[in-house]
Amino acid sequence: MNQRLASLDAFRGFTIAAMLLVNNPGDWGHLYAPLAHAKWDGCTFTDWIFPFFVFISGISMTISLGRRAGLGDPRSSLLAQTVRRGAVIVAIGLLLNFIPAFDLAQIRIPGVLQRLGLCTMLVAPLVLYCHWRGQLAWLVGLLVVYALVQALVPVPDAQGIWHTGSLRPGEDVGAWLDRTLMDGHLWRSSKTWDPEGLLSTLPAVASQLAGVLVGHWLAYARDPIEKTVWLLVAGLVLLWAGQVLGAWSMPINKSLWSPAYVLFTAGWACLLFGVCYWLLDAQPDGGWRALATRYATPLVIFGMNALFLFALSGLIAKMLGYIQLAPNLTLKGWLYAPLQTSGLAPVNASLAFALLFVSGMYCVAWALWRKGYFLKV
């Protein structure tokens, strides 16, 4: 498959726009429930977003590496370039965590970009050297191994009490591993565990492999409508499997990136991407496809520079909260104050600030798209 998929750009754009929205409320104390993570078990709209990014990365890797391998690029060279790209993504994530304090003693080591980079590095050899059946075996194997480790390996919790199989916050094997290797460098809101910790990167790799397998399906010489149908069927099956697995073993849980969460979010990703694919790539030229393409253009614009926009938005959000205009008044507080006094309910004022932030980032995305600048690592 050599042509660029408008559906993939639109789905990526939807995901980055959603991430900008949920990451930048005016007030973290006033949120609509779908725009906040589940407190522990469960899954909200916000909990879709990160695995969607990982899933999209898997589709993109299959398409881009497959195309370049088909052109004769050596697999060893492709592997080195992809691993280097993953390392750069990790480095960008660490750099953002340094801002604004540049404090080595307290820097958070894990993070969203760090996990994306690690998944890229770990999945690259599987894409380049394994058949799709081998990739499927790795996906299942990673979920099984992760579940067994969580269920059977005895570890102490943050208070030093030994146990086996506890999945409460800070008590699972992954939390113990993170405290052992990165104590003092974990998520500031918890300090004893991290939602992007090391062990839960393994099932995140499985989420990326789900995208890799979808990439293979898209590359087959099949009718686009048939591809759409099976994407939707796969999505429904994965949703059902995630619900069943969550009731039977580890619940659906974003912070643990549980196997049920992998299947459940991969199911939603297949359904939403399947709809995008049907509207933007499977339809004949003209008609519905032309109309869908017109209305999806803002999402495509967001999707063309998604990684850059995510990093830039993180930097801007940090600086808004860091720059002091007066005692107890940050730049963000000054910008948010008119919305707080506008008569809107606090939750709507908070949402309005997030929407304005997304709109500002869209202006950046539109300017880059207009100039033909597509910034990639």
Order of alpha helices (4+ residues) and beta strands (2+ residues): alpha-alpha-alpha-alpha-alpha-beta-beta-alpha-alpha-alpha-alpha-alpha-alpha-beta-beta-alpha-alpha
